[in-house]
């Protein structure tokens, strides 16, 4: 219960700080990404960066006002009905803003959001959640942003989100 209260206080503070932000665009997105990973690379309409030793692809579509952050997890061939069931359960309750998805024969961790409405902390949290669900595939199936229970996993996964939010404070 205390963890939930602290999470709500954190989110309320983040929401208040985000209200004054300018709309997200490709240039601002790039500045945030390069603050998180100075070795990030522009790639077509997006960027390739590394978060916690995991390669992440961020793609924008200015005309559709969308962005997508993606981490390939594995080939989709051979996924069992139980694998699919567990991912759909996780998409409902433990992945939060990131999702498991299948496209072009690959299982992905993905965070998808309208570009212009995206706030800095939402982007940073979404990137961390995407990496967390990729890393926790086959075990916890969790974004790490909110966990219920008394184990250690929630705190370990939440640490990545906190680390990236701290890197983004100066932007």
N, C-alpha and C positions, 0 to 999 in steps of 0.2 A: 504494500500500500504506500509506503514511504517512497519507493522508487517511482511509482506512478505519479505521485504528487510532485516530486522533483522534476520529472519529465515534463509535466504540464507547466510548471513554472518556467523551465528552460524554453519550452515552445512559445509561451506567451511573450517572454522577453525577445525571442528571435523574431516573432511576428511584428512586434512594435518597432524593432530596428529595421525591418525589411520595408516598411511602408514608404520610406523616403527614397528608396532606390529608384534609379532610372530604369526604363525598360531594358531587358536583355537583348543584345544583338550580337552578331558574330564577333565584332571587335572586343566587346566587353567580356564575352564568353572566353575568348582567347586570353585576355589578361588574367582572368581567374585561373584558367587551366595552366598557364605558364607560372603563376604564383604557386600552384600545387606541385608542378613538375617542370622545373626550368629546362629540362631536356625534351619536353613535349615537341611534337612535330605537326605543322599544318599538313592536312591530308585531304585534298579535294575540298568539299564544303564542310570540313570538320577538322578534327585533331586526333592524333594518336598520343596517348600519355601512359605513364605507368603509375599505378597507385598501389603501394604496399607490395611491390614486386609483381603486380598483375597488369598486363597490358589492357588498356581500355581504349575503345574507339568511340569518339563522339562525332556524330553527324548532324548537320543542320539542314533544314529546308526552309529557306527564307520565305518562299512563295506560300508554303503551307503553314508558316509560323510554328514549326515544330523542331524539336531536338530529340536526339536519341543517344544515350550512352549504352554501350554494349560490351560484354565480355563473353567470348566463346568458351563454352564449358566442355563440350564433347560432341561427337557425331550423334545425330538423332537416331540413326539406325540401331536397332537392338534395344531401344527403350522398352521396358515391359509395361504392362497395364498398371502394375503396382508403382513403378517409377512415375508414370503419368498421374496417377491418383495422388501420390504424395506431393508432387509439384503443384497440382491444382489445390490441394488442401493448404499448402504453404502460401500460394498466391492469395488465398482468402484471409489467412490470419497471421503469418509471420514474415512475409516479404515486404509488407507495407508499400513503399513507393516504387520499389523495384519489382520485377516479375520474371518468372521463367517463361521462355518463349522458344518456338521452333521456327526456323526459316532457312531455306536453302540447304537442308540436310544437316543443320547444326542446332544443337541446344544452346541457347544464349541466356545470360542474365541481362536484363534490359531495364533502363529507366527512360521513360518517354514523357515529355512535357511540352506544353505550348512555349515556344521560345521567348516571346516578348513578355510573358507573365512570369517567367522564371526568376526567382530571387537568388542572390548569391548563396545564401545558406541552404536553400533548397537544392541547388546544383551540387554543392559540396556534399550534403547529406545523401543525395541521390547517387553520386559516384561511389561513396563509401558503401551504401546499401547494395549497390550492384556488385561490387567486389565481394562483399560479405556473402551474398547469396550464391555467387559463383564458388567461393571457397567452402561454403557449408553444404553444397550439393552432395547428397548421399549421406549426410549426417544430420545436421540441425535444420537445414532448409530455412535459414533465417537471415534477415537483413541486419540484425543486431540493433535496430533502432528502438525496439521495445520488445522485451521478453517478460514472460510471466513465469515465475518459478524461483527456486532458490539455488540454482546451479551457478557455475562460474562463467558459462559461455556468454551470457548477455553482457557482462562487464567487459570481457575480452573483445567482443565484437564492437561494443559501444566505443571502445578506446580508439578505433580507427576513425570513426565519425568525429570524435572530439579532436583528434590530431589534425584532421583536414580542416575543421572549422577554425582551429587556432591559426593554421597557415593562411587562411583567408581573411583574418581579422584586419590586416593592413590594407586591404583592397578598397 
